[in-house]
Amino acid sequence: ATSTPTSQPTATSTPTPQPTATSVPVKEESYEKGKITETGFESKWLNLRFTTPNGAFLLSQEELDQVMAQGAEWLYGDEAQQQLDYAALTTVTEMMVQNADGSNVIVQVEKLPVLYLAMTEEEYISALVTNLKNSNAAVEVLTDENVYSLETGGESYKGITTAVDYGEGTIVYQDYIVRKKAGRMISLVFSYTDISMKNVMALAECFSSYDGKPAVFPVQSAL
């Protein structure tokens, strides 16, 4: 890991989906947050590992907690012992890694509300795109209309490529790759520009399954 890189305009947060409500009970498997390690990130629950490459900056757990702290629930009231109750959070940012050019990858887990437990990955992606367009009303949002399927690292994912055109040649792309597990939606979000696409692809190649199987997340061609 290197020093914190300079930032560029990037859309990194995952919009909160608002799909059509469906009430179907789903038994929730106990969620366990992953760990930031000396070499990267690992999560048995996500079945993912990430090894931080040279030149990239991986946020520490303390930095991630600062991102999630607003409106969060705490296990302890004593300020000296405060600890985030990750299982109670609606959205947990598991990891974020960034290149010096601002391209980055975020892994998040979102707890689906009871009324949306039957939501599919395709419906979740549709809601993401809708919210992305609503939150960027002043600029043009482009979307690859085709949701693709991905089998990698022993898991099945759905994905889509989006782009926000800020004008004057500034276009920020985001690839959303999602998987549902036990009432939660796992999202890998790759953010980049035309210039930094090669570098975010290098980050995408640093993932594997928890037990070491290749986990390839191909960043799609620019729209």
Buried (B, 14 or more C-beta within 10 A) or exposed (E): BEEEBEEBEBBBBBBEBEBEEEEEEBEBEEBEBBEBBEEBBBBEBBBBBBBBBEEBBBBEBEBBBEEBEEEBEBEEEEEEEEEBEBBEBBBBBBBBBBBBBBBBBBBBBBBBEEEBBBBBBEBBBBBBBBBBBEBBEEEEBBBBEEBBEBEBBEBEBBBBBBBBBBEEEEBBBBBBBBBBBBBBBBBBBBBBBEEBBEBBBBBBBBBBBBEEEEBEBBBBEEE
